[in-house]
């Protein structure tokens, strides 16, 4: 993990707006950032499965966001904050 310009990043993706849906580096980034926040998304494998969705939902609830399990711009902001 590193901070660049005040933004937390794991080094796999710099997206702040991608909506996660399928496998890829953006999912790896989200999984790493969830782990950094001590919210377990399961294996960091780039697959947006049930454990990752549950972890995203937990993060969203804790942040006061709509808990829909979808990583969009508002959730990225929390993950990178």
PDB file of N, CA, C and O in Angstrom, chain B, residues numbered from 101:
ATOM      1  N   UNK B 101       0.840  -1.174   0.000  1.00  0.00           N
ATOM      2  CA  UNK B 101       0.000   0.000   0.000  1.00  0.00           C
ATOM      3  C   UNK B 101       0.887   1.240   0.000  1.00  0.00           C
ATOM      4  O   UNK B 101       1.956   1.259   0.610  1.00  0.00           O
ATOM      5  N   UNK B 102       0.436   2.239  -0.673  1.00  0.00           N
ATOM      6  CA  UNK B 102       1.159   3.514  -0.697  1.00  0.00           C
ATOM      7  C   UNK B 102       0.152   4.636  -0.893  1.00  0.00           C
ATOM      8  O   UNK B 102      -0.966   4.422  -1.362  1.00  0.00           O
ATOM      9  N   UNK B 103       0.565   5.802  -0.533  1.00  0.00           N
ATOM     10  CA  UNK B 103      -0.262   6.984  -0.768  1.00  0.00           C
ATOM     11  C   UNK B 103       0.414   7.810  -1.848  1.00  0.00           C
ATOM     12  O   UNK B 103       1.618   8.062  -1.805  1.00  0.00           O
ATOM     13  N   UNK B 104      -0.382   8.219  -2.804  1.00  0.00           N
ATOM     14  CA  UNK B 104       0.115   9.076  -3.868  1.00  0.00           C
ATOM     15  C   UNK B 104      -0.855  10.241  -3.993  1.00  0.00           C
ATOM     16  O   UNK B 104      -2.008  10.051  -4.379  1.00  0.00           O
ATOM     17  N   UNK B 105      -0.401  11.425  -3.674  1.00  0.00           N
ATOM     18  CA  UNK B 105      -1.276  12.590  -3.735  1.00  0.00           C
ATOM     19  C   UNK B 105      -2.429  12.483  -2.757  1.00  0.00           C
ATOM     20  O   UNK B 105      -3.519  12.995  -3.014  1.00  0.00           O
ATOM     21  N   UNK B 106      -2.189  11.810  -1.616  1.00  0.00           N
ATOM     22  CA  UNK B 106      -3.224  11.658  -0.605  1.00  0.00           C
ATOM     23  C   UNK B 106      -4.196  10.524  -0.866  1.00  0.00           C
ATOM     24  O   UNK B 106      -5.150  10.345  -0.109  1.00  0.00           O
ATOM     25  N   UNK B 107      -3.972   9.745  -1.936  1.00  0.00           N
ATOM     26  CA  UNK B 107      -4.882   8.660  -2.303  1.00  0.00           C
ATOM     27  C   UNK B 107      -4.194   7.326  -2.033  1.00  0.00           C
ATOM     28  O   UNK B 107      -3.060   7.109  -2.461  1.00  0.00           O
ATOM     29  N   UNK B 108      -4.881   6.436  -1.323  1.00  0.00           N
ATOM     30  CA  UNK B 108      -4.350   5.118  -1.022  1.00  0.00           C
ATOM     31  C   UNK B 108      -4.437   4.233  -2.252  1.00  0.00           C
ATOM     32  O   UNK B 108      -5.452   4.230  -2.947  1.00  0.00           O
ATOM     33  N   UNK B 109      -3.371   3.477  -2.526  1.00  0.00           N
ATOM     34  CA  UNK B 109      -3.359   2.574  -3.678  1.00  0.00           C
ATOM     35  C   UNK B 109      -2.524   1.347  -3.358  1.00  0.00           C
ATOM     36  O   UNK B 109      -1.593   1.402  -2.555  1.00  0.00           O
ATOM     37  N   UNK B 110      -2.872   0.240  -4.001  1.00  0.00           N
ATOM     38  CA  UNK B 110      -2.114  -0.992  -3.852  1.00  0.00           C
ATOM     39  C   UNK B 110      -1.183  -1.209  -5.032  1.00  0.00           C
ATOM     40  O   UNK B 110      -0.317  -2.082  -4.988  1.00  0.00           O
ATOM     41  N   UNK B 111      -1.356  -0.422  -6.086  1.00  0.00           N
ATOM     42  CA  UNK B 111      -0.451  -0.506  -7.223  1.00  0.00           C
ATOM     43  C   UNK B 111      -0.935  -1.355  -8.372  1.00  0.00           C
ATOM     44  O   UNK B 111      -0.177  -1.594  -9.313  1.00  0.00           O
ATOM     45  N   UNK B 112      -2.177  -1.825  -8.333  1.00  0.00           N
ATOM     46  CA  UNK B 112      -2.693  -2.655  -9.411  1.00  0.00           C
ATOM     47  C   UNK B 112      -3.564  -1.868 -10.377  1.00  0.00           C
ATOM     48  O   UNK B 112      -3.638  -2.190 -11.563  1.00  0.00           O
ATOM     49  N   UNK B 113      -4.220  -0.841  -9.868  1.00  0.00           N
ATOM     50  CA  UNK B 113      -5.135  -0.050 -10.682  1.00  0.00           C
ATOM     51  C   UNK B 113      -5.222   1.338 -10.069  1.00  0.00           C
ATOM     52  O   UNK B 113      -5.080   1.488  -8.856  1.00  0.00           O
ATOM     53  N   UNK B 114      -5.450   2.336 -10.878  1.00  0.00           N
ATOM     54  CA  UNK B 114      -5.601   3.700 -10.365  1.00  0.00           C
ATOM     55  C   UNK B 114      -7.021   4.210 -10.554  1.00  0.00           C
ATOM     56  O   UNK B 114      -7.290   5.396 -10.361  1.00  0.00           O
ATOM     57  N   UNK B 115      -7.928   3.318 -10.930  1.00  0.00           N
ATOM     58  CA  UNK B 115      -9.302   3.748 -11.184  1.00  0.00           C
ATOM     59  C   UNK B 115      -9.958   4.343  -9.939  1.00  0.00           C
ATOM     60  O   UNK B 115      -9.692   3.931  -8.810  1.00  0.00           O
ATOM     61  N   UNK B 116     -10.795   5.295 -10.179  1.00  0.00           N
ATOM     62  CA  UNK B 116     -11.620   5.873  -9.119  1.00  0.00           C
ATOM     63  C   UNK B 116     -13.086   5.805  -9.509  1.00  0.00           C
ATOM     64  O   UNK B 116     -13.963   6.199  -8.740  1.00  0.00           O
ATOM     65  N   UNK B 117     -13.345   5.302 -10.713  1.00  0.00           N
ATOM     66  CA  UNK B 117     -14.714   5.330 -11.219  1.00  0.00           C
ATOM     67  C   UNK B 117     -15.217   3.991 -11.741  1.00  0.00           C
ATOM     68  O   UNK B 117     -16.428   3.824 -11.882  1.00  0.00           O
ATOM     69  N   UNK B 118     -14.349   3.035 -12.032  1.00  0.00           N
ATOM     70  CA  UNK B 118     -14.802   1.772 -12.623  1.00  0.00           C
ATOM     71  C   UNK B 118     -15.800   1.082 -11.706  1.00  0.00           C
ATOM     72  O   UNK B 118     -15.605   1.028 -10.492  1.00  0.00           O
ATOM     73  N   UNK B 119     -16.849   0.565 -12.280  1.00  0.00           N
ATOM     74  CA  UNK B 119     -17.813  -0.231 -11.535  1.00  0.00           C
ATOM     75  C   UNK B 119     -17.394  -1.684 -11.718  1.00  0.00           C
ATOM     76  O   UNK B 119     -17.316  -2.180 -12.843  1.00  0.00           O
ATOM     77  N   UNK B 120     -17.127  -2.361 -10.607  1.00  0.00           N
ATOM     78  CA  UNK B 120     -16.613  -3.724 -10.696  1.00  0.00           C
ATOM     79  C   UNK B 120     -17.714  -4.705 -11.039  1.00  0.00           C
ATOM     80  O   UNK B 120     -18.819  -4.638 -10.501  1.00  0.00           O
ATOM     81  N   UNK B 121     -17.395  -5.618 -11.943  1.00  0.00           N
ATOM     82  CA  UNK B 121     -18.366  -6.627 -12.340  1.00  0.00           C
ATOM     83  C   UNK B 121     -17.704  -7.969 -12.607  1.00  0.00           C
ATOM     84  O   UNK B 121     -18.293  -9.015 -12.331  1.00  0.00           O
ATOM     85  N   UNK B 122     -16.494  -7.955 -13.136  1.00  0.00           N
ATOM     86  CA  UNK B 122     -15.870  -9.212 -13.518  1.00  0.00           C
ATOM     87  C   UNK B 122     -14.428  -9.266 -13.081  1.00  0.00           C
ATOM     88  O   UNK B 122     -13.930  -8.345 -12.433  1.00  0.00           O
ATOM     89  N   UNK B 123     -13.758 -10.339 -13.434  1.00  0.00           N
ATOM     90  CA  UNK B 123     -12.362 -10.492 -13.014  1.00  0.00           C
ATOM     91  C   UNK B 123     -11.461  -9.425 -13.632  1.00  0.00           C
ATOM     92  O   UNK B 123     -11.713  -8.932 -14.732  1.00  0.00           O
ATOM     93  N   UNK B 124     -10.423  -9.091 -12.907  1.00  0.00           N
ATOM     94  CA  UNK B 124      -9.455  -8.129 -13.437  1.00  0.00           C
ATOM     95  C   UNK B 124      -8.672  -7.420 -12.353  1.00  0.00           C
ATOM     96  O   UNK B 124      -8.870  -7.646 -11.159  1.00  0.00           O
ATOM     97  N   UNK B 125      -7.771  -6.551 -12.804  1.00  0.00           N
ATOM     98  CA  UNK B 125      -6.880  -5.833 -11.889  1.00  0.00           C
ATOM     99  C   UNK B 125      -7.620  -4.843 -11.003  1.00  0.00           C
ATOM    100  O   UNK B 125      -7.182  -4.580  -9.883  1.00  0.00           O
ATOM    101  N   UNK B 126      -8.730  -4.288 -11.475  1.00  0.00           N
ATOM    102  CA  UNK B 126      -9.500  -3.385 -10.625  1.00  0.00           C
ATOM    103  C   UNK B 126     -10.055  -4.134  -9.413  1.00  0.00           C
ATOM    104  O   UNK B 126     -10.126  -3.585  -8.314  1.00  0.00           O
ATOM    105  N   UNK B 127     -10.449  -5.393  -9.623  1.00  0.00           N
ATOM    106  CA  UNK B 127     -10.947  -6.216  -8.517  1.00  0.00           C
ATOM    107  C   UNK B 127      -9.811  -6.527  -7.549  1.00  0.00           C
ATOM    108  O   UNK B 127     -10.003  -6.468  -6.334  1.00  0.00           O
ATOM    109  N   UNK B 128      -8.632  -6.857  -8.069  1.00  0.00           N
ATOM    110  CA  UNK B 128      -7.460  -7.092  -7.212  1.00  0.00           C
ATOM    111  C   UNK B 128      -7.192  -5.857  -6.363  1.00  0.00           C
ATOM    112  O   UNK B 128      -6.932  -5.971  -5.165  1.00  0.00           O
ATOM    113  N   UNK B 129      -7.254  -4.686  -6.971  1.00  0.00           N
ATOM    114  CA  UNK B 129      -7.024  -3.431  -6.244  1.00  0.00           C
ATOM    115  C   UNK B 129      -8.032  -3.283  -5.107  1.00  0.00           C
ATOM    116  O   UNK B 129      -7.654  -2.991  -3.973  1.00  0.00           O
ATOM    117  N   UNK B 130      -9.308  -3.484  -5.410  1.00  0.00           N
ATOM    118  CA  UNK B 130     -10.345  -3.366  -4.384  1.00  0.00           C
ATOM    119  C   UNK B 130     -10.120  -4.386  -3.269  1.00  0.00           C
ATOM    120  O   UNK B 130     -10.261  -4.052  -2.093  1.00  0.00           O
ATOM    121  N   UNK B 131      -9.774  -5.614  -3.619  1.00  0.00           N
ATOM    122  CA  UNK B 131      -9.532  -6.645  -2.615  1.00  0.00           C
ATOM    123  C   UNK B 131      -8.351  -6.273  -1.710  1.00  0.00           C
ATOM    124  O   UNK B 131      -8.419  -6.454  -0.494  1.00  0.00           O
ATOM    125  N   UNK B 132      -7.282  -5.757  -2.297  1.00  0.00           N
ATOM    126  CA  UNK B 132      -6.127  -5.324  -1.498  1.00  0.00           C
ATOM    127  C   UNK B 132      -6.508  -4.174  -0.561  1.00  0.00           C
ATOM    128  O   UNK B 132      -6.113  -4.163   0.605  1.00  0.00           O
ATOM    129  N   UNK B 133      -7.261  -3.227  -1.064  1.00  0.00           N
ATOM    130  CA  UNK B 133      -7.664  -2.088  -0.240  1.00  0.00           C
ATOM    131  C   UNK B 133      -8.615  -2.523   0.869  1.00  0.00           C
ATOM    132  O   UNK B 133      -8.556  -1.980   1.973  1.00  0.00           O
ATOM    133  N   UNK B 134      -9.483  -3.482   0.601  1.00  0.00           N
ATOM    134  CA  UNK B 134     -10.347  -4.028   1.650  1.00  0.00           C
ATOM    135  C   UNK B 134      -9.508  -4.700   2.730  1.00  0.00           C
ATOM    136  O   UNK B 134      -9.736  -4.478   3.919  1.00  0.00           O
ATOM    137  N   UNK B 135      -8.535  -5.522   2.324  1.00  0.00           N
ATOM    138  CA  UNK B 135      -7.657  -6.168   3.301  1.00  0.00           C
ATOM    139  C   UNK B 135      -6.916  -5.132   4.137  1.00  0.00           C
ATOM    140  O   UNK B 135      -6.761  -5.298   5.347  1.00  0.00           O
ATOM    141  N   UNK B 136      -6.461  -4.071   3.496  1.00  0.00           N
ATOM    142  CA  UNK B 136      -5.758  -3.008   4.217  1.00  0.00           C
ATOM    143  C   UNK B 136      -6.659  -2.403   5.299  1.00  0.00           C
ATOM    144  O   UNK B 136      -6.180  -1.986   6.353  1.00  0.00           O
ATOM    145  N   UNK B 137      -7.941  -2.362   5.031  1.00  0.00           N
ATOM    146  CA  UNK B 137      -8.921  -1.828   5.987  1.00  0.00           C
ATOM    147  C   UNK B 137      -9.412  -2.900   6.952  1.00  0.00           C
ATOM    148  O   UNK B 137     -10.354  -2.682   7.714  1.00  0.00           O
ATOM    149  N   UNK B 138      -8.761  -4.063   6.908  1.00  0.00           N
ATOM    150  CA  UNK B 138      -9.081  -5.192   7.785  1.00  0.00           C
ATOM    151  C   UNK B 138     -10.505  -5.723   7.575  1.00  0.00           C
ATOM    152  O   UNK B 138     -11.174  -6.146   8.518  1.00  0.00           O
ATOM    153  N   UNK B 139     -10.937  -5.690   6.339  1.00  0.00           N
ATOM    154  CA  UNK B 139     -12.206  -6.295   5.940  1.00  0.00           C
ATOM    155  C   UNK B 139     -11.846  -7.393   4.941  1.00  0.00           C
ATOM    156  O   UNK B 139     -11.363  -7.108   3.845  1.00  0.00           O
ATOM    157  N   UNK B 140     -12.083  -8.642   5.322  1.00  0.00           N
ATOM    158  CA  UNK B 140     -11.602  -9.783   4.549  1.00  0.00           C
ATOM    159  C   UNK B 140     -12.466 -10.072   3.320  1.00  0.00           C
ATOM    160  O   UNK B 140     -13.621 -10.475   3.453  1.00  0.00           O
ATOM    161  N   UNK B 141     -11.898  -9.863   2.106  1.00  0.00           N
ATOM    162  CA  UNK B 141     -12.630 -10.177   0.882  1.00  0.00           C
ATOM    163  C   UNK B 141     -12.374 -11.607   0.399  1.00  0.00           C
ATOM    164  O   UNK B 141     -12.797 -11.978  -0.696  1.00  0.00           O
ATOM    165  N   UNK B 142     -11.686 -12.402   1.208  1.00  0.00           N
ATOM    166  CA  UNK B 142     -11.268 -13.730   0.764  1.00  0.00           C
ATOM    167  C   UNK B 142      -9.938 -13.624   0.040  1.00  0.00           C
ATOM    168  O   UNK B 142      -9.181 -12.678   0.259  1.00  0.00           O
ATOM    169  N   UNK B 143      -9.655 -14.575  -0.809  1.00  0.00           N
ATOM    170  CA  UNK B 143      -8.407 -14.597  -1.559  1.00  0.00           C
ATOM    171  C   UNK B 143      -8.336 -13.420  -2.526  1.00  0.00           C
ATOM    172  O   UNK B 143      -9.306 -13.107  -3.216  1.00  0.00           O
ATOM    173  N   UNK B 144      -7.175 -12.775  -2.563  1.00  0.00           N
ATOM    174  CA  UNK B 144      -6.959 -11.694  -3.535  1.00  0.00           C
ATOM    175  C   UNK B 144      -6.629 -12.367  -4.863  1.00  0.00           C
ATOM    176  O   UNK B 144      -5.483 -12.714  -5.147  1.00  0.00           O
ATOM    177  N   UNK B 145      -7.683 -12.536  -5.665  1.00  0.00           N
ATOM    178  CA  UNK B 145      -7.540 -13.297  -6.900  1.00  0.00           C
ATOM    179  C   UNK B 145      -8.138 -12.595  -8.121  1.00  0.00           C
ATOM    180  O   UNK B 145      -8.111 -13.135  -9.226  1.00  0.00           O
ATOM    181  N   UNK B 146      -8.678 -11.388  -7.919  1.00  0.00           N
ATOM    182  CA  UNK B 146      -9.251 -10.661  -9.039  1.00  0.00           C
ATOM    183  C   UNK B 146     -10.639 -11.104  -9.439  1.00  0.00           C
ATOM    184  O   UNK B 146     -11.179 -10.637 -10.442  1.00  0.00           O
ATOM    185  N   UNK B 147     -11.231 -12.015  -8.651  1.00  0.00           N
ATOM    186  CA  UNK B 147     -12.575 -12.509  -8.945  1.00  0.00           C
ATOM    187  C   UNK B 147     -13.564 -11.846  -7.994  1.00  0.00           C
ATOM    188  O   UNK B 147     -13.381 -11.876  -6.777  1.00  0.00           O
ATOM    189  N   UNK B 148     -14.604 -11.252  -8.550  1.00  0.00           N
ATOM    190  CA  UNK B 148     -15.600 -10.532  -7.755  1.00  0.00           C
ATOM    191  C   UNK B 148     -16.686 -11.504  -7.299  1.00  0.00           C
ATOM    192  O   UNK B 148     -17.810 -11.502  -7.801  1.00  0.00           O
ATOM    193  N   UNK B 149     -16.303 -12.337  -6.323  1.00  0.00           N
ATOM    194  CA  UNK B 149     -17.197 -13.375  -5.820  1.00  0.00           C
ATOM    195  C   UNK B 149     -17.955 -12.947  -4.572  1.00  0.00           C
ATOM    196  O   UNK B 149     -17.918 -11.784  -4.171  1.00  0.00           O
ATOM    197  N   UNK B 150     -18.641 -13.909  -3.968  1.00  0.00           N
ATOM    198  CA  UNK B 150     -19.514 -13.634  -2.833  1.00  0.00           C
ATOM    199  C   UNK B 150     -18.776 -13.058  -1.621  1.00  0.00           C
ATOM    200  O   UNK B 150     -19.309 -12.179  -0.944  1.00  0.00           O
ATOM    201  N   UNK B 151     -17.566 -13.533  -1.334  1.00  0.00           N
ATOM    202  CA  UNK B 151     -16.828 -12.995  -0.174  1.00  0.00           C
ATOM    203  C   UNK B 151     -16.411 -11.553  -0.418  1.00  0.00           C
ATOM    204  O   UNK B 151     -16.446 -10.737   0.503  1.00  0.00           O
ATOM    205  N   UNK B 152     -16.020 -11.230  -1.638  1.00  0.00           N
ATOM    206  CA  UNK B 152     -15.659  -9.845  -1.957  1.00  0.00           C
ATOM    207  C   UNK B 152     -16.898  -8.953  -1.886  1.00  0.00           C
ATOM    208  O   UNK B 152     -16.838  -7.847  -1.349  1.00  0.00           O
ATOM    209  N   UNK B 153     -18.002  -9.424  -2.419  1.00  0.00           N
ATOM    210  CA  UNK B 153     -19.244  -8.647  -2.360  1.00  0.00           C
ATOM    211  C   UNK B 153     -19.648  -8.405  -0.907  1.00  0.00           C
ATOM    212  O   UNK B 153     -20.054  -7.297  -0.555  1.00  0.00           O
ATOM    213  N   UNK B 154     -19.541  -9.432  -0.062  1.00  0.00           N
ATOM    214  CA  UNK B 154     -19.885  -9.278   1.361  1.00  0.00           C
ATOM    215  C   UNK B 154     -18.965  -8.262   2.037  1.00  0.00           C
ATOM    216  O   UNK B 154     -19.415  -7.467   2.862  1.00  0.00           O
ATOM    217  N   UNK B 155     -17.681  -8.288   1.689  1.00  0.00           N
ATOM    218  CA  UNK B 155     -16.729  -7.336   2.272  1.00  0.00           C
ATOM    219  C   UNK B 155     -17.051  -5.914   1.819  1.00  0.00           C
ATOM    220  O   UNK B 155     -16.994  -4.981   2.621  1.00  0.00           O
ATOM    221  N   UNK B 156     -17.384  -5.744   0.553  1.00  0.00           N
ATOM    222  CA  UNK B 156     -17.751  -4.424   0.033  1.00  0.00           C
ATOM    223  C   UNK B 156     -19.010  -3.920   0.734  1.00  0.00           C
ATOM    224  O   UNK B 156     -19.086  -2.750   1.109  1.00  0.00           O
ATOM    225  N   UNK B 157     -19.987  -4.790   0.911  1.00  0.00           N
ATOM    226  CA  UNK B 157     -21.228  -4.419   1.591  1.00  0.00           C
ATOM    227  C   UNK B 157     -20.940  -3.966   3.021  1.00  0.00           C
ATOM    228  O   UNK B 157     -21.509  -2.978   3.484  1.00  0.00           O
ATOM    229  N   UNK B 158     -20.066  -4.677   3.717  1.00  0.00           N
ATOM    230  CA  UNK B 158     -19.696  -4.288   5.083  1.00  0.00           C
ATOM    231  C   UNK B 158     -19.044  -2.912   5.096  1.00  0.00           C
ATOM    232  O   UNK B 158     -19.391  -2.066   5.920  1.00  0.00           O
ATOM    233  N   UNK B 159     -18.101  -2.685   4.186  1.00  0.00           N
ATOM    234  CA  UNK B 159     -17.443  -1.383   4.086  1.00  0.00           C
ATOM    235  C   UNK B 159     -18.468  -0.280   3.844  1.00  0.00           C
ATOM    236  O   UNK B 159     -18.421   0.777   4.474  1.00  0.00           O
ATOM    237  N   UNK B 160     -19.387  -0.536   2.933  1.00  0.00           N
ATOM    238  CA  UNK B 160     -20.398   0.465   2.607  1.00  0.00           C
ATOM    239  C   UNK B 160     -21.272   0.785   3.823  1.00  0.00           C
ATOM    240  O   UNK B 160     -21.565   1.952   4.081  1.00  0.00           O
ATOM    241  N   UNK B 161     -21.684  -0.231   4.564  1.00  0.00           N
ATOM    242  CA  UNK B 161     -22.486  -0.003   5.770  1.00  0.00           C
ATOM    243  C   UNK B 161     -21.716   0.841   6.777  1.00  0.00           C
ATOM    244  O   UNK B 161     -22.256   1.791   7.343  1.00  0.00           O
ATOM    245  N   UNK B 162     -20.449   0.488   6.997  1.00  0.00           N
ATOM    246  CA  UNK B 162     -19.614   1.225   7.953  1.00  0.00           C
ATOM    247  C   UNK B 162     -19.401   2.671   7.526  1.00  0.00           C
ATOM    248  O   UNK B 162     -19.240   3.555   8.368  1.00  0.00           O
ATOM    249  N   UNK B 163     -19.401   2.910   6.224  1.00  0.00           N
ATOM    250  CA  UNK B 163     -19.164   4.258   5.692  1.00  0.00           C
ATOM    251  C   UNK B 163     -20.454   5.050   5.507  1.00  0.00           C
ATOM    252  O   UNK B 163     -20.411   6.221   5.130  1.00  0.00           O
ATOM    253  N   UNK B 164     -21.597   4.425   5.768  1.00  0.00           N
ATOM    254  CA  UNK B 164     -22.866   5.121   5.598  1.00  0.00           C
ATOM    255  C   UNK B 164     -23.311   5.247   4.152  1.00  0.00           C
ATOM    256  O   UNK B 164     -24.113   6.119   3.817  1.00  0.00           O
ATOM    257  N   UNK B 165     -22.792   4.378   3.299  1.00  0.00           N
ATOM    258  CA  UNK B 165     -23.187   4.357   1.888  1.00  0.00           C
ATOM    259  C   UNK B 165     -24.313   3.344   1.690  1.00  0.00           C
ATOM    260  O   UNK B 165     -24.512   2.473   2.536  1.00  0.00           O
ATOM    261  N   UNK B 166     -25.051   3.447   0.582  1.00  0.00           N
ATOM    262  CA  UNK B 166     -26.017   2.392   0.272  1.00  0.00           C
ATOM    263  C   UNK B 166     -25.267   1.061   0.147  1.00  0.00           C
ATOM    264  O   UNK B 166     -24.312   0.952  -0.622  1.00  0.00           O
ATOM    265  N   UNK B 167     -25.700   0.064   0.897  1.00  0.00           N
ATOM    266  CA  UNK B 167     -24.991  -1.220   0.950  1.00  0.00           C
ATOM    267  C   UNK B 167     -25.496  -2.147  -0.143  1.00  0.00           C
ATOM    268  O   UNK B 167     -26.312  -3.034   0.107  1.00  0.00           O
ATOM    269  N   UNK B 168     -25.001  -1.931  -1.363  1.00  0.00           N
ATOM    270  CA  UNK B 168     -25.440  -2.734  -2.501  1.00  0.00           C
ATOM    271  C   UNK B 168     -24.369  -3.711  -2.987  1.00  0.00           C
ATOM    272  O   UNK B 168     -24.620  -4.496  -3.902  1.00  0.00           O
ATOM    273  N   UNK B 169     -23.176  -3.670  -2.382  1.00  0.00           N
ATOM    274  CA  UNK B 169     -22.108  -4.587  -2.771  1.00  0.00           C
ATOM    275  C   UNK B 169     -21.438  -4.246  -4.081  1.00  0.00           C
ATOM    276  O   UNK B 169     -20.615  -5.014  -4.579  1.00  0.00           O
ATOM    277  N   UNK B 170     -21.781  -3.103  -4.643  1.00  0.00           N
ATOM    278  CA  UNK B 170     -21.206  -2.677  -5.924  1.00  0.00           C
ATOM    279  C   UNK B 170     -20.150  -1.608  -5.666  1.00  0.00           C
ATOM    280  O   UNK B 170     -20.414  -0.620  -4.981  1.00  0.00           O
ATOM    281  N   UNK B 171     -18.963  -1.805  -6.212  1.00  0.00           N
ATOM    282  CA  UNK B 171     -17.901  -0.814  -6.071  1.00  0.00           C
ATOM    283  C   UNK B 171     -18.014   0.169  -7.227  1.00  0.00           C
ATOM    284  O   UNK B 171     -17.668  -0.141  -8.367  1.00  0.00           O
ATOM    285  N   UNK B 172     -18.504   1.351  -6.907  1.00  0.00           N
ATOM    286  CA  UNK B 172     -18.603   2.442  -7.863  1.00  0.00           C
ATOM    287  C   UNK B 172     -17.812   3.625  -7.322  1.00  0.00           C
ATOM    288  O   UNK B 172     -17.037   3.456  -6.381  1.00  0.00           O
ATOM    289  N   UNK B 173     -17.980   4.801  -7.879  1.00  0.00           N
ATOM    290  CA  UNK B 173     -17.173   5.962  -7.488  1.00  0.00           C
ATOM    291  C   UNK B 173     -17.194   6.294  -5.994  1.00  0.00           C
ATOM    292  O   UNK B 173     -16.152   6.633  -5.435  1.00  0.00           O
ATOM    293  N   UNK B 174     -18.349   6.206  -5.337  1.00  0.00           N
ATOM    294  CA  UNK B 174     -18.412   6.553  -3.909  1.00  0.00           C
ATOM    295  C   UNK B 174     -17.672   5.522  -3.055  1.00  0.00           C
ATOM    296  O   UNK B 174     -17.008   5.874  -2.081  1.00  0.00           O
ATOM    297  N   UNK B 175     -17.793   4.263  -3.426  1.00  0.00           N
ATOM    298  CA  UNK B 175     -17.098   3.213  -2.691  1.00  0.00           C
ATOM    299  C   UNK B 175     -15.589   3.289  -2.921  1.00  0.00           C
ATOM    300  O   UNK B 175     -14.805   3.070  -1.997  1.00  0.00           O
ATOM    301  N   UNK B 176     -15.179   3.602  -4.169  1.00  0.00           N
ATOM    302  CA  UNK B 176     -13.745   3.795  -4.425  1.00  0.00           C
ATOM    303  C   UNK B 176     -13.193   4.914  -3.539  1.00  0.00           C
ATOM    304  O   UNK B 176     -12.097   4.801  -2.989  1.00  0.00           O
ATOM    305  N   UNK B 177     -13.964   5.986  -3.409  1.00  0.00           N
ATOM    306  CA  UNK B 177     -13.518   7.111  -2.598  1.00  0.00           C
ATOM    307  C   UNK B 177     -13.243   6.662  -1.157  1.00  0.00           C
ATOM    308  O   UNK B 177     -12.252   7.070  -0.551  1.00  0.00           O
ATOM    309  N   UNK B 178     -14.126   5.820  -0.619  1.00  0.00           N
ATOM    310  CA  UNK B 178     -13.936   5.307   0.741  1.00  0.00           C
ATOM    311  C   UNK B 178     -12.731   4.363   0.779  1.00  0.00           C
ATOM    312  O   UNK B 178     -11.897   4.462   1.679  1.00  0.00           O
ATOM    313  N   UNK B 179     -12.637   3.458  -0.184  1.00  0.00           N
ATOM    314  CA  UNK B 179     -11.513   2.521  -0.217  1.00  0.00           C
ATOM    315  C   UNK B 179     -10.167   3.247  -0.291  1.00  0.00           C
ATOM    316  O   UNK B 179      -9.196   2.835   0.344  1.00  0.00           O
ATOM    317  N   UNK B 180     -10.118   4.311  -1.057  1.00  0.00           N
ATOM    318  CA  UNK B 180      -8.854   5.018  -1.259  1.00  0.00           C
ATOM    319  C   UNK B 180      -8.606   6.130  -0.245  1.00  0.00           C
ATOM    320  O   UNK B 180      -7.538   6.742  -0.237  1.00  0.00           O
ATOM    321  N   UNK B 181      -9.586   6.387   0.601  1.00  0.00           N
ATOM    322  CA  UNK B 181      -9.484   7.499   1.564  1.00  0.00           C
ATOM    323  C   UNK B 181      -8.470   7.339   2.648  1.00  0.00           C
ATOM    324  O   UNK B 181      -8.325   8.224   3.492  1.00  0.00           O
TER     325      UNK B 181
END
